[in-house]
Amino acid sequence: MTGIPATLLLEERAELAMNAVVGLADPDLGGIPFFGADLLAEPAELRHGDWDYGSSHGRLTDAAVLAGQMTGASSWGVVEAMYKKTLLALMGEDGLTRRRSHPRGHWEPHANLIDQRATLLALTTWYQQTGDEEVAAAADRLVAALHRIAVKERDVWYYPASEYTDRGWPSANAVQLHLAPDPASFCGRLIMPLLRWHRLTGNEQAWELCGWFTRLITEYSGVFLPDGSFNPALAYRSGHFHTRLGTLDGIARYARDSGNHALTEFVRRSFDWALSRCTAFGWTPGDLAGQRFEHETCSLVDLIAIAGTLAGAGHERYWGVLERFLRGHLTSAQLLDVSWVRSAPGRELDEPGWVTRHRVGERLRGAFAGYGAPNDYVSDSVLGRGHTADVQACCVGSGVRGLFTGWSLAVTGDARLVRVNLLLNRGSRFVNVLSHLPHTGRVDLDIREDCRELRLRVPDWAGYAHVRVVRTAAGGPEHTRQGSEPGVWAPDGSLSVLGPRAGERVTVTFPLPETVTDETAAGRDYRVRWRGDDVIGIEPEGRTRPMYPHRTPAPQAPLRERALHVPTKEWSW
């Protein structure tokens, strides 16, 4: 049988996740998405909440566009168009997005700053997809509003509250007292989408805000302590991981674009500290207090993004971190089996416009964990807050972004130098990458277009002496080289293939070791079995929906018929 290895394919996982993106839409509320799900309830239920509006519409629109770029598919187009329409409708004449009141909701129809971040992120991705001038105008108005409402002092700019109202900031006294509540949540996380908008359009106000918010975070806020650790004080949301890591993601990109190496070092120091609080396979604590026993996919996606930016800046070792996290907790925390979820077959138990219990499991197949355990999709620890929510719309959207980040960085470069950074299946203009991991240490590189040099990252655990490179031209003989030969390796430590030609196959093989590590997470100790960068078992196993059941990969990767998607144009991310 011919085909591709039946191993991890990120674009396939993105298409699966779109089932959940679509399934969150509530027809009783004009398509406004549900936010949270309790999968342990009998029957399971989906609920609305205050994050339904700018935040969820932004995250899910972003996911729909990115999944389309990854797959070339558009089967979710009706719901995507609905999310986009409401995303714009939520924006007021002043440029800000506002929540809508709900008869059962506790929130006010204000402009929450976290909602602004998700909305700008979606507008940026949407504009990159279509070039729609209406979308560009909306994004420009939003950036102008964020610029206008910032409190501007000589040394620092900031926001004095989490929400902006129709009357302005809720408290004039807060402005007079120079109060800046948790700058990471309300200023720092805006840096990434602001920077994206500047890179796409040259918007100078977006760039200016990036500079001022970076200065606020790194010099005036106290969010990050001198050793890189997160400030655990309640005033800083107890070191909330997602908002701190999302801030570092933005600063890492700003450091790259501004050429500020000191900022890169600032990010690297805090990133390394954060990694020391996570597992090697990508489970992250929610914060440093009561949420430290539960994992948000959003935080892991931030880690993946930071690792990619640092690796691209020359810190090569973070490619390995990124690949472990993709193979580990991002894709393992995706809901593939819903047979354990007890859903109602009809709508008799629904509370229209607020709660549904109808086909919840089927609707959420493909969703990423909202609050998960290290070894289980469901977090029901006796420590911390106990069981809360199993799915959150933000994590569903972020999960797709994490897949896209890995997919977009797997193969980079141009005709002068093509880099294969991740050993995952990926189609691209110059090379199709066919990965046989974790079955065997083998990667096939099918050259689609001539280039001057191709470099492949070989994991540290593979060594070099037993690496073998076989080049086979179309209809020609094989040429074999060993990793111990001079001239096989590039100065950056990657494997170098000079002058590959269209139609040639380059097969790289290397040892694939099995190892065991001991991890501590969520107040418990775990023994983790690895095969290369793949987890093949965790003890103890999960109880409700185990994420890492013990498995023994077959000695050879099975093949399947499927074409790898190659986009018309790669997006720089």
ABEGO torsion letter per residue (X at the ends): XBEBBBBBBAAAAAAAAAAAAAAABBAAAGGBBBABBBAABOBBBBBBBAAABAAAAAAAAAAAAAAAAAAGBAAAAAAAAAAAAAAAAABBAAGBBBBBBBAABABBBBBBAAAAAAAAAAAAAAAAAAGBAAAAAAAAAAAAAAAAABBBBAABBBBABABBBAAEBABAAAAAAGBBBGAAAAAAAAAAAAAAAAAAAGBAAAAAAAAAAAAAAAAAAGABBAAGBBBABAAAGGGBAAAAAAAAAAAAAAAAAAGBAAAAAAAAAAAAAAAAABBAAGBBBABABAAAABBBAAAAAAAAAAAAAAAAAGBAAAAAAAAAAAABAAAAABBABAAABBBBABAAABBBGABBABGAAAAABGBBBABBBAABABBBBABEAEBBBABBAAAAAAAAAAAAAAAAAABBEBAABBBBABBBBBBBAABBBBBAOAABBBBBBBBABBBABBBBBBBAAAEAAABBBBBBBBGBBBBBBBAABBGABBAAGBBBBBGBBBGBBBBBBBBBBBBBBBBBBGGBBBBBBBBEABBAEBOBBBAABBABBBBBBBABBBBBBBBBBBBABBBBX
